[in-house]
């Protein structure tokens, strides 16, 4: 077996679209997916914009009240143990399986694994704990735990699809689904699995997003068109977002044998932590620079081989500056000048799902031959001097891509995607 | 077993009452309202049957299907332990009663379930439900 990991299926429930065509259009035309929101019915809150998920109504804790597109038919036995973001995830997986030409019946022979990432459902957890307090601990919804704690995605998806390979969840905040994808790449490269589903998902509600306002991490710009502006001097925080993305990785010969569509090769990855602060990136981006260097070393590449970097940049003052400095160290200082953009200007920042979402965007860009531009970038931060930050989408093949992610505690992850010529 | 009465969930924390009001047929909601006012056991029977059918995993049965009292929840209607636990929680929250694991294990048929809920509602008058 080749032990080469290729991307053969993608599914999207995102702020910029709920299918591949809509997402591609947004990335090409720089159409943002942000909208006005009023969290907790409180008009005086300064946070007024989020990356909302359209076509879904999941603001009730009861699955019976949810509304979602009829094309996804889910039985009550599946719905009853889902959180709202679990519903998004089911829909994204269904899309990815269809995109890859895989029947769900093929997932149960032990050669397919599943790695997931979300922060759990703070919304449902709060609901169930409030009930527990109200009845003084005398009873509780038996589905409350598996629907709401971190891990709910892997519990539910593994059971629904009968997956018998490696199953697990990753919790590294905004780097979580990047760890999930990295470990999935390794499972294929090590010959442990021939197929991996990688899923990231988050909710767009007060319980998931608003706590970041207490950290002063959220944008208070009330204009959905300009609130998320990575690398721009006027950026003032990130815009919370949610949804779900599923990326299917497959061993290349297996994919070829069944005639699967191949978007790209996921050639390797690297990770390194800052060892610096619980919530703030290293001021010089040292951990992220190391993660990029390790990803390059893992794939035997030099910086000048990279054509495009999908940056983590979330539109926070400190984080974007840190990433810009990391990029300068790895690329500018070695004479390399890849295109760099953050697609979060379009999507907002969907926390745990950001890494796999952006890897999927990179796979789309590679397949369709374009480089997404930096939405809302009008005056780049001075820390970006020397970086090539296109402000419009370029109609050129990106070549080899790096996909960056950073999470709390200074976790940094970088994936390498290569064009597939198999 | 403790002799203290079970604690009723206030309406904004009572998922079961909200689900009944939003998703169950009018006649079931009316039977529930009547039961709270008059405590006629036949009205509780209507609600229990509707809840049981709502929680049964096998949805291939016709919506008009009425199970015989002798039908087994697991053997005939496809319930697994999770679905039974989920149904029991719904009943506990809706009627403000407390049901132990031992009691759940003794309920095997549709008739057992109805008789058990009747007995429970007599033994533990659900105070405060109309609040």
Interface residues (C-beta under 8 A of the other chain):
Chain A: X61 X62 X64 X65 X75 X76 X77 X80 X130 X131 X134 X135 X136 X138 X139 X140 X141 X142 X143
Chain B: X6 X7 X8 X9 X10 X13 X15 X18 X19 X22 X23 X57 X59 X82 X83 X85 X86 X89 X92 X93 X98
